[in-house]
Amino acid sequence: MERTTMSLRERKKLATWHAIRTAALELIDEQGYEATTVEQIAAAANVSRATFFNYFAGKEAVVLDQAPEERRRWQALMDDRPEDEPLWDSLTAILTGFCESLRDRMPTQRLLKAQSPAFAQSAQNFGEQFFTDLRAWVESRTGAADQSAATLQRNVAVAATMTAYEIWPADEPFDGFMRCLEDCLRQARPGTAAN
């Protein structure tokens, strides 16, 4: 995969984006989603309100939007899988890597979904771009004769990931989710007999 060097301006914009996201997550963690304002987030990130809105459409977006470099990272996860690797092993590595990249915000998103019906509604399409890219990657990786089996494996792997999220105990940190994910993917692996 071709790597490009970012200009100084691009690096500064990315640093500002991350400063705003970090400030927002810290404030929301400290005082709750409803009590946190855009003005507080901007002040904590040392930017103006107008600058906040140059980067994010609103408070929901600061929690839900993918980082500007995030799509490149998950595409690299897909591109870096060996051609001869069994599809399930590739899917496991990709989904585990994708979820690990969400470590900084998945716990906050989960808490907000439980606390705020409005936020839960906004979060429904979270991950949509990733799953679209994963679908295209699986299709490009498998021949026409294998499409139904490959699509089934992809859907089962995604369902295992969603199941891990659903059964992740509320009092466990993110590492608990990753253990649930590994366990669900292991149990869903094709050819694994049910207990």
C-alpha positions in Angstrom: 0.0 0.0 0.0 1.4 3.4 -0.9 2.2 5.6 2.1 2.0 9.4 1.7 3.7 12.0 3.8 1.4 14.6 5.3 2.2 18.3 4.9 2.7 20.5 8.0 -0.7 22.0 7.4 -2.3 18.5 7.3 -0.5 17.4 10.4 -1.7 20.6 12.3 -5.3 20.0 11.2 -5.1 16.4 12.3 -3.6 17.5 15.7 -6.4 20.0 16.1 -9.0 17.3 15.3 -7.6 15.0 17.9 -7.2 17.7 20.5 -11.0 18.5 20.1 -11.9 14.8 20.3 -9.7 14.1 23.3 -11.1 17.2 25.2 -14.6 16.1 24.4 -14.2 12.6 25.6 -12.5 13.7 28.8 -15.3 16.3 29.5 -18.0 13.8 28.7 -16.4 11.2 30.9 -16.1 13.7 33.8 -19.5 15.5 33.7 -21.7 13.5 31.3 -22.9 14.0 27.8 -25.9 16.2 28.4 -23.9 18.6 30.7 -21.0 19.0 28.3 -21.4 21.9 25.9 -19.6 22.7 22.6 -18.3 25.8 24.2 -16.7 23.8 27.0 -15.1 21.4 24.5 -13.7 24.2 22.4 -12.3 25.9 25.5 -10.7 22.7 26.8 -9.2 22.1 23.3 -7.9 25.7 23.2 -9.9 26.5 20.0 -12.7 28.8 19.2 -16.3 27.7 18.8 -16.1 28.4 15.1 -13.0 26.2 14.8 -14.9 23.4 16.6 -17.6 23.6 13.9 -14.9 23.6 11.2 -14.1 20.0 12.3 -17.3 18.6 13.7 -21.0 19.1 12.9 -22.0 19.0 16.5 -21.5 17.3 19.9 -22.7 13.8 18.6 -20.2 14.0 15.7 -17.2 14.6 18.1 -18.0 11.2 19.7 -19.1 9.3 16.6 -17.0 10.6 13.6 -14.1 8.5 12.5 -10.7 10.0 12.7 -9.5 11.4 9.4 -6.7 8.8 9.2 -8.9 5.9 10.5 -10.2 4.7 7.1 -6.6 4.4 5.8 -5.8 2.3 8.9 -8.5 -0.2 8.5 -7.9 -0.4 4.7 -4.3 -1.2 5.6 -5.5 -3.9 7.9 -7.4 -5.4 5.0 -4.6 -4.9 2.4 -2.0 -6.4 4.7 -3.7 -9.8 5.1 -1.8 -12.5 3.2 -3.5 -13.7 0.0 -3.2 -17.3 1.1 -4.6 -16.7 4.6 -7.9 -18.5 5.3 -10.7 -15.9 5.0 -11.9 -16.5 8.6 -8.4 -15.8 10.0 -8.2 -12.6 7.9 -11.7 -11.5 9.1 -10.7 -12.2 12.7 -7.6 -10.1 12.4 -9.4 -7.2 10.7 -12.3 -7.1 13.1 -10.1 -7.3 16.1 -7.8 -4.6 14.7 -10.7 -2.4 13.9 -12.3 -2.7 17.4 -8.9 -2.1 19.0 -8.7 1.2 17.1 -11.9 2.2 18.9 -10.4 1.8 22.4 -10.4 5.5 23.1 -14.1 6.1 22.4 -16.1 2.8 22.4 -16.7 2.8 26.2 -17.9 6.4 26.1 -20.2 5.7 23.1 -21.6 2.6 24.8 -22.3 4.6 28.0 -24.0 7.4 26.0 -26.2 5.0 24.1 -27.5 3.6 27.4 -28.0 7.1 28.9 -29.3 9.1 25.9 -32.0 7.9 23.5 -31.1 10.8 21.2 -27.5 9.8 21.1 -28.4 6.1 20.6 -30.5 7.1 17.5 -27.5 9.2 16.2 -25.1 6.3 16.7 -27.1 3.8 14.6 -25.0 4.3 11.5 -21.6 4.2 13.3 -19.2 1.9 11.5 -21.2 1.9 8.3 -18.2 2.9 6.2 -16.0 0.2 7.7 -18.6 -2.5 7.0 -19.0 -1.2 3.4 -15.2 -1.4 2.9 -15.1 -4.9 4.5 -17.9 -6.1 2.2 -15.9 -4.8 -0.8 -12.7 -6.4 0.5 -14.3 -9.8 0.9 -15.8 -9.6 -2.6 -12.4 -8.7 -4.1 -10.7 -11.5 -2.3 -12.9 -14.3 -3.3 -13.9 -15.7 -6.7 -17.5 -15.7 -8.0 -17.9 -19.4 -7.1 -17.0 -18.8 -3.5 -19.1 -15.6 -3.0 -21.9 -17.2 -1.0 -19.5 -19.0 1.4 -17.4 -15.8 1.8 -20.5 -13.6 2.4 -21.7 -16.0 5.0 -18.3 -16.0 6.8 -18.3 -12.2 6.7 -21.8 -11.9 8.1 -21.1 -14.5 10.8 -17.9 -12.6 11.8 -19.7 -9.3 12.0 -22.5 -10.9 14.0 -19.9 -12.3 16.4 -18.5 -8.8 16.8 -21.9 -7.4 17.5 -22.6 -10.2 20.0 -19.4 -9.4 21.8 -20.5 -5.8 22.1 -23.9 -6.8 23.4 -22.7 -9.3 26.0 -19.8 -7.1 27.2 -20.6 -6.6 30.9 -21.3 -2.9 31.8 -18.8 -2.9 34.6 -15.8 -4.3 32.6 -13.2 -2.1 30.9 -12.5 -2.2 27.2 -10.1 -5.2 27.7 -13.2 -7.1 28.8 -14.8 -6.3 25.4 -11.7 -7.5 23.6 -11.9 -10.8 25.5 -15.6 -11.2 24.6 -14.7 -10.5 21.0 -12.0 -13.1 20.8 -14.2 -15.6 22.5 -17.2 -14.9 20.1 -15.0 -15.1 17.0 -13.4 -18.3 18.2 -16.9 -19.9 18.9 -18.2 -18.7 15.5 -15.3 -20.0 13.5 -16.5 -22.3 10.7 -16.2 -25.9 11.6 -16.4 -25.2 15.4 -18.8 -27.6 17.0 -21.4 -26.1 19.3 -20.9 -27.0 23.0 
